[in-house]
Amino acid sequence: MSDTIYTIKIKKEYASAIIEDLKQVDAIEIVENPIADWQQTETLKRLVEMKGTPSSTLSEEAFFKALDNESK
């Protein structure tokens, strides 16, 4: 079987328990990828900029709307 890596978001508590069971029977391996230092620095820089000029940021709704329109 190939080593396929997925990124998942666990939305229900029971799903977390199922994943833990799979880990215990060695069916899966949980791989944690650390966030690179440059990425952490850039994120903090952008957060400071956003807090300094909040009018220059998009709302979550506007962001997803623009993203949806871009994909069409």
Secondary structure, DSSP 8 states (H G I E B T S, - for coil): -----------SHHHHHHHHHHHHTTS---------HHHHHHHHHHHHHHHH-GGGS--HHHHHHHHHHHH-
